Every structure is written in structure tokens, then in C-alpha cells.
Amino acid sequence: MAPPHVVDEQVRRRVVVEDEIKIKTSNYERGYVPMDLTIKEIRDAIPAHLFIRDTTTSIMHVVKDLVTIAAVFYCATFIDTLPSLALRVPAWIAYWIIQGTVMVGPWILAHECGHGAFSDSKTVNTIFGWVLHSALLVPYQAWQLSHSKHHKGTGSMSKDVVFIPATRSYLGLPPLEAAADQEEVSKHQHHHHEESIFAEAPLYTVGTLAFILIFGWPLYLIINFSGHEAPHWVNHFQTISPLFEPHQRKSIFYSNSGIVIMASILVYLSILFSPLTVFMYYGIPYLGVNAWIVCITYLQHTDPVVPHFRDNVWNFQRGAACTVDRSFGKIVDHLHHHIGDSHQCHHMFSQMPFYNAVEATKHLKAKLGKYYLQDDTPIAVALYRSWRACKFVEDEGEVVFYKH
């Protein structure tokens, strides 16, 4: 049996340690403890051959996507020969859905070029990325630059440049203590707090969500919608912009040139065939591509289970691990080059070739354990849930989660 003074010292030390843990975890919502793995430890868990890029394999994926798009387009040329409107309308709708889904494939491949995951050759990456993204009205170099910043700061409340949670104070909500008091009062007085009654209506939620899905991507490019706060109006087309460095002006010019060339082609085709024809064959599927991109990226980074870090506890691998892998079904996952169900691996190792990411994800999952985030919730349900539940985070705390 230990002497009394030894017992007292042990108790004192235990109390001090417990107090330190309480102080530390009080800054971590939900008792979340950040991951301690290094990026090297994570990389070493994945077989080395999965990091090897093969240009021919990548180009074959491009060929496959373009042939598929051409085949779907060719089938659509017969729609107007159908004998009745009752057949033509659903046929056009089917074309828009299918073509919009298929066209995401080249978008993803261009995105891989921007990361250098398409080929070991920077020239090959630039040529294919610029052509494919320009064809979909995406400024290749400009978005490559801003997207790189997103990857470098994912999960950080200060370093990320997109999908940054609003804070309680930014939305003008009452402080946490006051909010708790208001909630208690509401329970007794049977009325809601400051939120508009329309914001709680399912129809309003669906309507705002549909707007963001269709127009969120071009709004991000044009007015930096959902991006980080900037000192003045910025977009992805300005050669002088807070989004870019002065030495990157030439790159922005090249990406703008791609948009101008593609827009000119669309204008020429509109004159040749009619604006309605171009809109039917290209315009509506293009909006479908936008909806897919917003849906995929939003769900990857916005979910009640995804933590966000402040500078004291953030590091690259912690942020990269805080993305959610989701399957959109075998066919869509294949058409989209598995960008949805292997995204955490992509964030960890963005230069890994996309066709190896599924296998690499198995090793990543085993290494990360509880820090690997995967959700099998049906996509429509997940979208609705996140859109309603992920409104803001607290102003204080080293690790914070979305609240509503």
C-alpha cells in the first residue's frame, strides 16, 4: 500500500491530466479527436504501383468518353422523327439526362489533367485539360489555380477557398448562450425564432437546392459564389484578381481564350442550325453537367459528420480525410471515373491516376479506420439532409461541425 503523500500526488496528477483533457476536448465538438497520422504513413500504406501514371491509359478514357457522347448525340438526331409529341418529349428528357451524365466524364478527366494525374507530361496534361474543359465552358488554367488552393487548404476555416462554412456571427445569429435561452423560451411559448417560416418549408428547400445545382457552378466562376471572402468583386476570368498571382496572368489569358473559342463555335452553330437546336443538343446537357458537379462536390465536403479545423489543429492530411466518399451507383461511378466514391483518396494524393483510386481507397480505408468517411445514404436524401442541416459552425472551438 502506497504512503498517503504518494496517493495524494497520484490523485493530484490525475486531476490535472483530466482537467487538461477537458480543456482540450472542450474545444473539439462532439468529442472529436483529430487524426495523428502523417501523410507519409498514409502513403506507405498504399502500394507504390498505384501511383504510376500511364498516358495511353488516360487517353483511352478520353476516347471512350467522346465516343459515348457522340453515340448518344447520334441517337438524339432521330428524336424529332418520332411520330408523336408524346414520344418526343420523354425522348428529349432521356437524352438530356443521359448526355448530361455522360459529359461529366470529360469534365473529370480535364480536372485530372489540372492535378497532373493524367500524364507525366505537363504538356499533355495542359493540352487535354484545356481542350476538354474549354469545350464545357470551364476556364481550365484559372480553375486549376483556384482548385489547387482548395486542395491545399481543405477542411481549414481560414485556408480553404470554397465550401467554407459560415459562422454563427457571420449569419447574424445570436451567440450560443443566447440561442440556447431562446430555444428554451420557444419550447414554452410555441413559436419559432428569427428564421423565416419559408426556410422551414420543404418546397422552399427543394427550390433553393435546385437553383444551386443548376446555377451554382457558373455563379462560382463568375462571382465567386460560395468562395472565400475577397476585398472586392472577383471571378475566374480577371487577369488581375485576388484569386491569382501577378505572374499567372498569362495562364488566365489562355483559359479565357478557350472560353472565347468555344463560345464562338456555339454562336456559329446557332447561326447555322438555330439557337434552339444548340440549346437542345448542348445547352441543356451542359446545365446537367453543372448540376452533377455541384451535387458531387457539395456532398463530398458538406455533411453533418464532416469536421472543420481552425489553424491550431489543422494540417493537410486531417483536412484531406474530412471528405465523404459516396457511390452514385455502378454505372454513374464508372461514367464519372469514380470521382464520387474515391474522393478521399483523391484529396490525399491528387496526382494519383484516377483509374487506380478505387483500389487505393481499399488500402486507405484500412489505414484510416474511423477517420475514413463513407456514406451510403441515397443521394437525393443526402442532398436534402445536408442542405437543411448544414447551415453554420460556431465562432469558437478548434474543431467545429455544421449546425442548423
Protein Blocks (a to p, Z undefined) as FASTA:
>chain_A
ZZfklmmmmmmmmmmmmmmmmmmmmmpghhiacdfbdfklmmmmpcfklmpccfklmmmm
mmmmmmmmmmmmmmmmmmmmpfbfklmmmmmmmmmmmmmmmmmmmmmmmmmmmnopmbmb
lklmmmmmmmmmmmnopafklmmmmmmmmmmmgoiaklpcghiacdfklnopacfklmmm
mmmmmmmnopacfbdfklmpmklmmmmmmmmmmmmmmmmmmnopoiacdfbdcdfkbfbd
fkbcfklmmmmmmmmmmmmmmmmmmmmmmmmnopklmmmmmmmmmmmmmmmmmmmmmmmm
gcfklccddfklgcfklmmmmcccddebjklmmmnoommmmmmmmmmmmmbcfklmmmmm
mmmmmmnmmmpccdfbdfklmmmmmmmmmmbccfbdjbdcddZZ
